[in-house]
Amino acid sequence: MAKDPLSALAEKHIETLHRGFHVWPTSGRVPPALGDSRWTADLILSNWFQAENGRAPGGDMETMRGRSGGGFDLLGFAELPESQRLPEAELVETSIPINRRSTDARIEIPIPWYGAGMSYGSVSEQVMLARAMAAKRWNTFTSTGEGGYPGSLFPYHDHVITQIATGMFGVREETIQLARIVEFKYAQGAKPGLGGHLLGDKTTVAVAKMRESVPWVSLFSPFPFHSVYSVEDHRKHVDWVKAMNPEALVSVKVSTPTDVDMVAVGSYYAGAHILHIDGSYGGTGAAPEIAKKNIAMPIEFAIPKVHRYLVAEGIRDEIVVMASGGIRTADDIAKAIALGADGAVLGTSELVALGCTRCANCERGRGCPFGLTTTDPELSLLVDPEWGAERISNLYTSYQTRLREILRSVGLRDVKDLRGRTDLLVYAAEDQRAERPAEAGRGV
C-alpha cells in the first residue's frame, strides 16, 4: 500500500528537524517554515502522525505543548511517582454526560470532546462529511456551524449538532427537528463583538443556495441576536427550539468577555443544557488578527472563572461546560478539564489532522492548498471523506490513550473526577515534567 502523502511529508520534516535545520523565531534567526508559536512544527507533525497511526510518535518530538510562552504551554500535571500511579491494566473511564438536567434526554459520549462548528462555506462539504462520519464512529458529535445543513449529512443526523447563529443562514425547521443537540451561537472567541463573516470569494452558487443568499456577495452575521437582550429573551430562544423539537438539548456558544461568568448563569436559567465557552485562540485563519489577539479572554482564564462562579451559585452540576479556543492536544483537553470544564470542543486540530499547515489563508475560495477551508469544487476533491474520517478517528484514538495516561499518572480512574482539580496543575518548565508532592490538596 502506498504511503499516505501526509506521512511522507511528516517524515521529511522530521528528518530536517533532527538535522538541526529548523530554528524558532525566539532564537532571532530564520523563522520556521511550518507552523507558529502555538501550533509549532512539532505539534503539527505529531498531529499528522497520530492521524495516520492512532498513537503518539516516539523519540524527542514535542507532542504536549507549543512555544507560546503562556496559557496551556506553561502548565503541566503534578504526576505521582511511578510506583503510585494506576497500573495500565486498570480501566480508566473517559466518558462524560452532556446533559445534567434531570428533565431532558440523557446523552453520554465516550470521550470528553466533540467537533466544533465549521460551516459549509468556511470548509468544504467533504470535510463536514468526514467529521460527521468520524463522530458516528465514536458516538460523539460534530457541529454544522452557521452555514446550513448539507443533505449528505442527513444519514449522520444523530451525531450532528445543528447551529443557529445571528445571521440565521440555512436555519430550517426540518434540520432542527433532526438534531439531538441544537446550538445557538451568540459569539465566537476569535472575533467577539464582530459577528461571523464569509467573504464573497467563498460564497459560491452552492453556498449561497444553502444559505439562501446571493452568490459572490460577502455574508456577515450581525452581533448580537437583536432579539436577545436579556435572560428572558434568551429563554424565548430555548423555548422556540423546544417547541419544534421537544427532545433536543440546547447548547449556547459564547465568547469570553470579562463577565462570562454572569453569562454562564444566565444561560443556565434560560434553560440551556450545555454552555460552550470559546476562547480567543480559536477560529480559522479567516478571523482578523486584531480580533483574535485583543478582544476575548484566553480560555485558560475563562474556564476557572466560569466554573467557580457556577459552584458558588450551587448550579455547577446542573449544566455542562464545554471549552474551545486553542485546544490542540490531549494534554490541552485534560488541562481544560482540570481548570473546570467538563470537556472540550475541537476544530483546528481536526483540520490539522487532514493536512492543514496553519498557512492562515482560509478566507479565500482557492486559498487552501489542501482542499479544507475551500469552496472550490476541484480543490474540495482533495479530501476523500472516508480517508478524512479515518484520520480524525485515529487522532481520537491517540487522544483517548494519552488522556488515560494522564489520569493514571495523577491517580484518577475517571475523567469526571479531574474536573476542577486545579491542585493537579503546576507551572512546569518546557523541558521537564513536574511531579506532584504527596501533600497536594484538592482544587475547587
Protein Blocks (a to p, Z undefined) as FASTA:
>chain_A
ZZdfklmmmmmmmmmmmnopaccfklopacdfedcfklgfklmmmmmmmmmnopacehjb
dfkbcceopajllgccddddfklpccfklccdfbdcfbfbfkbccdddfbfcddddddeh
jacfklmmmmmmmmmmnopaddebjnbjafklmmmmmmcccdddfkopoiafklmmmpmb
dcddfbdfklghkapaddfklmcfklmmmnopaehiacddddddfkbcbfklmmmmmmmm
mmmmmmbccdddddddfklmmmmmmmmmnopabdcdddfkgccfkbcfklmmmmbccfkl
mmmmmmmmmmmnopmmmcccddeehiabfklmmmmmmnopabdcdfklmmmmnopaolop
mmpmklpmnopaccbfklmmmpcfklmmmmmmmmmmmmmmmmmmmmmmnopabfklmgop
lmlpccddfkbccdddfklccdZZ
